[in-house]
Amino acid sequence: MMDPTTDNAGRPGDADTARSALEALRAEIAKAVVGQDPAVTGLVVALLCRGHVLLEGVPGVAKTLLVRALAAALALGTKRVQFTPDLMPSDVTGSLVYDARTAEFSFQPGPVFTHLLLADEINRTPPKTQSSLLEAMEERQVTVDGTPRPLPEPFLVVATQNPVEYEGTYPLPEAQLDRFLLKLTVPLPSRQDEIDVLTRHAAGFDPRDLRAAGVRPVAGAADLQAARAAIAGTTVSPEIAAYVVDICRATRESPSLSLGVSPRGATALLATSRAWAWLTGRDYVIPDDVKALALPTLRHRVQLRPEAEMEGVTADSVINAVLGQVPVPR
């Protein structure tokens, strides 16, 4: 494993090098995934904020390929868990195993002990197994038999799910959703993007062999460490902080919502806005940064009233309406 205080070339990480590495990371992912730039950007923002990501989309839109490409472009350990109805919590976290040679129980780590965990189709497993990730995502540790065991740093969960109206899905509970920093939707590609996908496949692209596609590790733990240090110095004016609070408070007053954004959601929006400001080359946050990250940061933290849902109202439409109503600071 790479020394977290040095970059990929063995030099101490710095902010400019880290920004260049993360821009290269986005370019590497694009070698495998066509036309999903917002989702790629969201994954990079989550890495910078030490947050977790929920990817939602219908089958076949490259959700899993997107995460695999991210893992291939990072010099970090990665593991994948395919969530199924019969998956047990211990299959994710690990368990105590009896060793007949020593007559003792020893802990066998589960796949959660990695830097990047792909939780594939997380809403196809029952809530008991879904909740096995709660402690890992929030506390960055796993407790088995009363003993807490820390997870590696950095640690990121990227979960994919099909829309909840599909058969065989279990909606994630609010407590689980709140652990995700971002909920990114992966839409069907445009006509031109779909043509590009078919052209790549006709030329021999194999989604199971990303190395052959040219995806190489271009960023590592040192880049993330340097970037996070730089983001910590990004200026947030009192007016921007008030703007974030006003947006979140407005969701609590929306007649279409039974549950608005909590204070934790407000801190998440501030964190993602700072990361986006730094990625775009600024050391201060502007209202456009907040608007750019409002949907992916807040859409899974609100709950629609049944009557609003029946009328076709969506969480995104409510948040967009709030952004249009809350005064923008100058």
Beta strands, then each sheet from edge to edge (+ up, - down):
strand 1: 53-56
strand 2: 78-82
strand 3: 94-99
strand 4: 104-109
strand 5: 116-120
strand 6: 141-144
strand 7: 147-150
strand 8: 156-161
strand 9: 182-185
strand 10: 257-259
strand 11: 303-304
sheet 1: 2+ 5+ 8+ 1+ 9+
sheet 2: 3+ 4-
sheet 3: 6+ 7-
sheet 4: 10+ 11-
end
